Amino acid sequence: MKIMLAGADQKTLDSAAQLVRSKLVEVPGLSVQGATDLTNGTPKYSITLDRNKMEQAGVKAEDVTKIISRYMTGGKDFNIQVDHKAIPADMYVNQVSKENATPADVLSQLAAETVNGKDGQKVRIDQLATIAPNEAPSSIQERDGMPFATVTVQITSNDISKVSSDVDKKLNGISLPSGVTYSIGGISEQVNQMIIDMSIAVAFSILLVVIITSSIFKGWRAPLAVLLSIPLALSGVVLSLLLFGGEWNLAALIGVLMLTGIVVTNGIVLIDKIERNRLAGMEFKEAIMQGSLSRVRPIFMTAGTTILTLLPLAFTHSADTVISQTLGIVVIGGMITSTLNSFLVIPTFYEWLARKNTKLRSQIQMKNNMA
């Protein structure tokens, strides 16, 4: 997760980033990258050379920079071959003989270095340059020509939603400098957008189911009875997530999308058989009973194969990917409740709709006869 700050100059933004870091470290389950100062935990120092003093002492600039370069990080020097693998190695000369030397020890050693001046005279570095701490930011970041600062955090808890909510509350409670605004980006923003897209996909799939079933059955009773299988599956989704401590995330939405297709197919198979029985001239209750019993085997086989296929996924502990334990739990829970309830709830609901429609037709007919 990245919190981007904008709306002011770089110095103000860096101060605001420092404030945000210091507040976010209080959020449980959150790891804040970087320290709560502008240096991100790395002390920095600046060395300013005085050209006038160097000219008076007869010291060349390249002699001074050559000494300073010995104290700076060097590049790769050579490779070490180990088991046919090349390992890059850096070689440095320790300028301070003291063990566990501090930055002050290193700078003191640098200040005591000498270079040759006029007539072979030795001149110390601190006589030619000023060495002082530097609290300026390491880099300046810009977007569309405007500076911005970034605070990067990592969610370490399994309850991503709760930690994200705590971060939002903490950010809302921070008094940022005038003009500074923040936006949350990174992977969390992408996941939120994917969740929105998946929600739209689920809603669109339900709409397609209504259109297709209405065109096939040429009425509204059968589509409503078929759609009832979706909330029956969702009840199992909620129960399974509560039972196994899952969370509502992108994997859960993908599971719901899968369930929409599977359970609706089972509902169509069941209602289609009942409709065919009625067209064949069977009594209403007999058509429902015979249609439900004849579809027990195929529906249970479909549900059983789906559940057995997803059982290994449900027993994994991978929660940081799209194909995760949550997806398996959601699909299995929804399939169990939808399959068990579909043979009782869907035929009952279909019968209720049909009787209500028959009663309504009879009332209309009576009114027409009286008229």
N, C-alpha and C positions, 0 to 999 in steps of 0.2 A: 504494500500500500504506500502511495506517495502523496504527500500533502504539498501542493505547490502554492507559494505565496507570491503575490504580485500587487502592483499599484503604488509603488514608491521607489526611491532610489535604492541602490544595492546595499548601502550601509544600513538603512532602516530595515530592509528585508532580512538581512543577516541577523540583526538584533531580534526581529520577530521570529525567525527560525530558531534562534537560541531559546526564546521564551516558549515556543511550542514544544521543543524537545524536552525542556525542563518539566513541562506539565504532562506530556504523554508518558514519561517514565513512571508515572503514578498509576497508569492503567494496567490492571492485572492481565496476564496473557498476551502482553505486547512487548516486543523487543525493538528498542529505538536504536537505529544505526547512527553512529557518531556520538560525540560527547555533547554536553550542554554548553559548550563554548564555541566560538567562531572557528577555532582551529581544528575542530573534530578530534581533539585529543592529541594532536601532533604539535609539539612546540616548534615555533618558527622564529628565526632570527634574520636580521638584515645586516649586511656589511656594506658600509658606505665609504668609498675611497675619497680622500681629499687630494685633488690633483696639485694644488698649490704646495702642499707639504711634500708631496712626492717629487715635484720639480726642485724644491729647495734642498731636499736630501739627496737628489741625484739618483732616485730609484725608478727603475723601469716598471711599467704597469704589468708586463707579461711575467716579470719575476714574482710579483705579488699574487697574481691570479694562479700561477703555477703552484704556489704553496697552498692557496685556498682550495684548489681543486683536489688536493690530497685528502682533504677533510669531507669532500662531497661524495655522494654515491656514485660508484663507477658502473660501467656496463658489463655485459657478459665477457668473460676473458677466455674461457675454453670449455670444451665438452668432455665429460667423463663417460666412457663406454662401459656399461654394466649390463650383462646378459643381452648383448646386441641392441641395447637401448642407449640413446644419447641423452645424458643428463647435463643440462647447462650448469656451470659453476662460476661463481663470482669470487674473485680474490681481492681482498682489501688488506691494506697495511694499517695496523692499529696504531694510531698516532699518540694514544694515551696509554702509558704502561700500567696505570692504576686499574685494578679490577673493579667491576661494577661502577664504571665512571658515569657521572651525571652530565647533563648538557653543560652545566657551569664548568665542570672540569675540562671538557673538550674545548669550550670557548676560551678558557684561560690558557690552555696549551696553544691554541691558535694565536691568541694575542701575544704570546711570548715568542713566537717564531720570528726569525730575523732574516733580512735580505741585505744584500750588499749595496751601499750607497757611494757617495763621493770618497775617493781615496781609500776604498776598501772598508769604510766604516760600516759597522753593523747597525741596522735600524730595525726596531721592533714594529710588528704589524699594527699594534694598537697606537703607535705614534703616527701612523699614516691613514688609519681607517677607524670608523666608529662602529662598534658591534653592539646591537641593541635588539631586544625582543620585538617581534613584528606581529601584531594581532589582525592584520588585514586578511581578508578572505583569500583562499588559495586561487580561486578562479571567479570570473564573472560570467553568469549565465544569462542569456537573452533569448526571448521568444518574440517574434514579430517586432524586433527592435526594442523591446521593453525588457528590463531586467526582471529576474525572478529568482526565488530561492526554493530549494526542495528539502523536505524532511522525509526521509525514508524509514518506514517501520515494517516489522515483520510480525504477523499474527502467529503466536506459538500455541494458542489454545485450540481445542477441537471445536469449541463453540464460537465459530467465526461470526455469526450474526450478533451475538452478545458483545463481543469485543468491538466489532464495527460500530455498534450502537453506543458503547461507552466512549469510543473515540469521537463520535459526532457530538455527544454531550460535552465532553471535555473541550473540544474545539469551540463549541458555542459559548462556553463559559470563559474563554480567554479574551481579555481586553487587548486587542491588537492595536498597533499604532494607527493613527488617522490615515485613511486611504488604503490600508493594506487589506486585501481580500484573499481568501484561500479557496482552493478547489481540491477535491480528493480524486486522485487518479491511480494509475498502476493496474495491477491485475484485478483488484476489487471492482474497479469501474467497468472493466471488460466483462467480468462475471455478472454484474448487475444488468448490463446491457443484454447479455446472453439470456438471462432469466426473463427479461421483458420479452425478448424475441420468442422464447419457448412458450411463454404464457399466451402470446398472440397465436402461436402455432396450435396450441391446445384448443383455444377458443375457435379457431378456424376449422380445425378437424371436427369439432362437435357440430358446427354449422353444416359442414359437408355431409356428415352422417344424417342430419335432419333432412337435407335436400334429397339425398339418395334414397333413404328409406321411404320418404313421402312419395317419391316418384315410383318406387317399386310396389308399395302396398296400396297406393292411390287412396290415401286417407290420413287422418291424424292420430288415430288411436294406436296403431302399430308403432309409428315412430316414437310416440311418447313412452310406450312400454319398453321399447328398445333402449331409449335414452336413460331409463331408470337404472340400467346396469352400471352406468357411470358413477352416480352417487353411492351405489352399493360398493363399488370398488374403492372409491375415495374413503369410505368409512374404514376399510381395511388398511388403507395407506396411513391414515392418522393413527389408528391403533398400533400398527406395527412400528411406526416411528416413535411413539410414546413408549412402547414396550422395550425396544432395543436402544433407546436413547439417541435416535437419529435426529438429523436436522433438515429443515426444508431448504434445499439448495438446488443447484442446476441438475445434479444427478436425479433428485427426486422428481423434478419436472419432466425429465426425459423418461423416467419410469411411468409417470402419469400418461404421457403421450403414447407410450407402448401399450399401456393398459386400455386406453380409449379404443384402440384398434382391436385388441384381443377380446375384451368383454362385449363390445358392440357386435362383433362377429357371432359370439355365442348367443346373444340376444336375438339377432336376426334369424339364426338357425332355429331357435325355439319358436319365435312368433310366426315364422314362415310355415312351419309344420302345423301349427294351430290353425292358421288361415286356410291352409290346404284342406285340413280336415273339415272345416266348416263349409268350404265350397263343395266338398264331396258329399254333403248332406248329413253329417253327424250332428247329434245333439250338442248343445253349447258346452255343457260340462264334460261330456264324453270327448269332445274335440280337444279341450284343454288338457284333460287327464292323459289321453292317449298321446297327444303331441309332446307333452312334458316327459312322459316315461320313455318315449322312443328316442328322445334326444339326450337322455342321461349319459349313455355310454360315450358318444362323440364329444360332448362338452367336458366330461370328466377326463377323457383322454387328452384333450387339448390343454386343459388346466394342469393335469399331472405332468405332462411332458415339459410344459413351460416352467413349472415349479422345480422339477428335478434338474433342469438345465441351469437354473439360476441359483441353486443351492450352494455350489462352490463359491460363487461370487458373494453370496450373503454371509458366508463364514470367513471371508477375508477381512483384513484390517486396513485396507487401503481407502483412506478418506480424502486424499489430496488430489485425486484425479476424477475425471468425468465418469469413467467406468469404475465405480467404487461400490463399497458395501451397501451404501444407501440405495443405489439403484436396484440391487437384488432384493433388499428388504421391502422396498416399495412395491415392486411387481409381485412378489410372492404374497405379501399381505393383501394386496388388492385382489389377486386371483382367488385366494381362499374365500374371502368374504363374498365376493361377487358370485362365485360358483355355487357356494352353499345357499345363498339367499335367492339366486335367480330362479330356482325351481319352485320357490314358494311365493316370493314377492312379485315377480314379473307376471306369472299367470293370474295371480289374484288381482293385481292392478289392471291387467288387460281385461279381465272379466268385469271388474267394476266399471271401467270405461265403456265397455260394450253394453252392459245393462243400463247404464245411465243414458247412453245414446238411444237405446231402444225405448226407454221410458219417455225420453224427450220427443221421440218421433210419434209415440202413441198419443201424447198430450196434444201435439200439433194436429194429428189426424182427428182427434175428438173435437177440437175447436173448429176444424174445417167442416166436419159433419154437422155440428150445431149451427154453423153459419149457413 
